[in-house]
Amino acid sequence: MGSQDQHRRPDLFGAVDNLLTGQKQAADEAARPEHEARQRQLEADARLHGTAGWAALSPARREMASAHMARQALGGGSDAA
């Protein structure tokens, strides 16, 4: 039975890995619209920098927009948040 367990384990581990990978991809895909909307809002807020509209943003949104601009300036491209 020992050798039989050794043959099954790689298949089991592979199956679990495939399942978890599929679940992660599905969760990422489901979250994509919300993430894209958040990105668009950050970009819109960042465009307000230096305008009267900037002062109308809450301190938290100014902070997030500032961080977004800093990541963009450093070549970060897409935000992870």
C-alpha positions as CSV (number, residue, x, y, z in Angstrom):
1,M,0.0,0.0,0.0
2,G,2.9,2.3,0.5
3,S,3.9,2.5,-3.1
4,Q,0.2,3.0,-4.1
5,D,0.0,6.1,-1.8
6,Q,3.1,7.5,-3.4
7,H,1.4,7.3,-6.8
8,R,-1.8,8.8,-5.7
9,R,-0.4,11.8,-3.7
10,P,1.0,13.7,-6.7
11,D,-2.4,13.3,-8.4
12,L,-4.2,14.5,-5.3
13,F,-1.8,17.4,-4.8
14,G,-2.2,18.3,-8.5
15,A,-6.0,18.1,-8.3
16,V,-6.0,20.3,-5.1
17,D,-3.7,22.8,-6.8
18,N,-5.9,22.9,-9.9
19,L,-9.0,23.4,-7.8
20,L,-7.4,26.2,-5.7
21,T,-6.0,27.9,-8.8
22,G,-9.4,27.8,-10.5
23,Q,-11.1,29.2,-7.4
24,K,-8.6,32.1,-7.2
25,Q,-9.1,32.9,-10.9
26,A,-12.9,32.9,-10.5
27,A,-12.6,35.2,-7.4
28,D,-10.3,37.5,-9.3
29,E,-12.6,37.6,-12.3
30,A,-15.6,38.3,-10.0
31,A,-13.7,41.2,-8.3
32,R,-12.5,42.7,-11.6
33,P,-15.4,45.1,-12.1
34,E,-15.1,46.5,-8.6
35,H,-11.3,46.8,-9.0
36,E,-11.7,48.6,-12.3
37,A,-14.2,51.0,-10.9
38,R,-11.9,51.7,-7.9
39,Q,-9.1,52.4,-10.4
40,R,-11.2,54.8,-12.4
41,Q,-12.2,56.6,-9.3
42,L,-8.5,56.9,-8.2
43,E,-7.6,58.3,-11.6
44,A,-10.4,60.8,-11.6
45,D,-9.5,61.9,-8.1
46,A,-5.8,62.2,-9.1
47,R,-6.8,64.5,-12.0
48,L,-8.3,66.9,-9.5
49,H,-4.9,67.5,-8.0
50,G,-4.1,71.2,-8.2
51,T,-7.7,72.2,-8.7
52,A,-10.5,73.5,-6.4
53,G,-12.0,70.1,-6.6
54,W,-9.0,68.6,-4.8
55,A,-10.0,70.5,-1.6
56,A,-13.5,69.0,-1.8
57,L,-12.2,65.5,-1.6
58,S,-12.1,63.9,1.8
59,P,-8.6,63.6,3.4
60,A,-8.8,59.8,2.9
61,R,-9.5,60.1,-0.8
62,R,-6.8,62.8,-1.2
63,E,-4.3,60.4,0.5
64,M,-5.3,57.5,-1.7
65,A,-5.1,59.7,-4.8
66,S,-1.7,60.9,-3.8
67,A,-0.5,57.4,-3.3
68,H,-1.9,56.5,-6.7
69,M,0.0,59.4,-8.3
70,A,3.2,58.4,-6.5
71,R,2.9,54.8,-7.8
72,Q,2.3,56.1,-11.3
73,A,5.3,58.5,-11.1
74,L,7.5,55.5,-10.0
75,G,6.3,53.5,-13.0
76,G,4.1,51.3,-11.0
77,G,1.4,51.3,-13.7
78,S,-1.5,49.3,-12.3
79,D,-2.2,49.6,-8.6
80,A,-2.5,46.5,-6.6
81,A,-5.0,48.0,-4.3
